[in-house]
Amino acid sequence: MKRFYKKVSAEKENEDFFILLDGKRVKTPAENYLYTPHQKLADAVIQELSLIHISEPTRPERIGVCGVGVEKK
């Protein structure tokens, strides 16, 4: 994965944590927003995405875990 963003964060809305890249909500391939109701999982996704280097090919595993179970339009 080539890194195309500068900042990774999460935005809390009600009881959910939406993953943000450069302040914009991440969308899944199904065009739904990527979120989790668990702050620890959101923190883990943020940490993993923050560790990706510009030229390092990798597949962030935690994103798949989030995207499978929790998507919002």
C-alpha positions as CSV (number, residue, x, y, z in Angstrom):
1,M,0.0,0.0,0.0
2,K,1.4,3.4,-0.9
3,R,0.7,6.0,1.7
4,F,-1.3,8.9,0.3
5,Y,-2.2,10.7,3.5
6,K,-0.4,12.7,6.2
7,K,-2.6,12.4,9.3
8,V,-4.6,9.5,10.7
9,S,-7.2,10.1,13.4
10,A,-10.6,9.1,14.7
11,E,-13.8,11.1,15.2
12,K,-16.3,10.2,17.8
13,E,-19.9,10.5,16.9
14,N,-22.4,9.2,19.5
15,E,-20.9,5.9,20.5
16,D,-18.9,5.2,17.3
17,F,-15.4,6.1,16.3
18,F,-15.0,6.9,12.6
19,I,-11.5,6.5,11.0
20,L,-10.2,9.7,9.3
21,L,-7.4,10.2,6.8
22,D,-6.4,13.9,6.6
23,G,-9.6,14.8,8.3
24,K,-11.9,12.9,5.9
25,R,-13.8,9.8,6.8
26,V,-12.5,6.6,5.2
27,K,-14.9,4.7,3.0
28,T,-15.0,1.0,2.4
29,P,-15.1,-0.6,-1.0
30,A,-18.9,-0.7,-0.5
31,E,-18.9,3.1,-0.2
32,N,-19.8,3.0,3.5
33,Y,-17.9,4.8,6.3
34,L,-15.4,2.8,8.2
35,Y,-16.1,2.9,11.9
36,T,-16.0,0.8,15.1
37,P,-17.9,1.1,18.4
38,H,-14.7,0.2,20.2
39,Q,-12.1,2.9,21.0
40,K,-9.3,0.4,21.4
41,L,-9.9,-1.0,17.9
42,A,-10.0,2.5,16.4
43,D,-6.7,3.3,18.2
44,A,-5.1,0.0,16.8
45,V,-6.2,1.0,13.2
46,I,-4.8,4.5,13.7
47,Q,-1.5,3.1,14.9
48,E,-1.2,0.6,12.1
49,L,-2.0,3.2,9.4
50,S,0.5,5.6,11.0
51,L,3.3,3.1,10.7
52,I,2.9,2.6,7.0
53,H,5.8,4.2,5.2
54,I,5.5,6.0,1.9
55,S,7.3,3.3,-0.1
56,E,6.6,0.2,2.1
57,P,4.2,-2.3,0.5
58,T,1.9,-3.7,3.2
59,R,-1.6,-4.7,3.9
60,P,-3.1,-3.2,7.1
61,E,-4.9,-6.2,8.6
62,R,-7.0,-4.4,11.2
63,I,-8.8,-2.4,8.5
64,G,-10.2,-5.6,7.1
65,V,-11.4,-6.6,10.5
66,C,-13.2,-3.3,11.0
67,G,-14.7,-3.2,7.5
68,V,-16.2,-6.6,7.6
69,G,-18.4,-6.0,10.6
70,V,-19.1,-2.3,10.8
71,E,-19.9,0.0,8.0
72,K,-22.3,3.0,7.9
73,K,-23.7,4.9,5.0
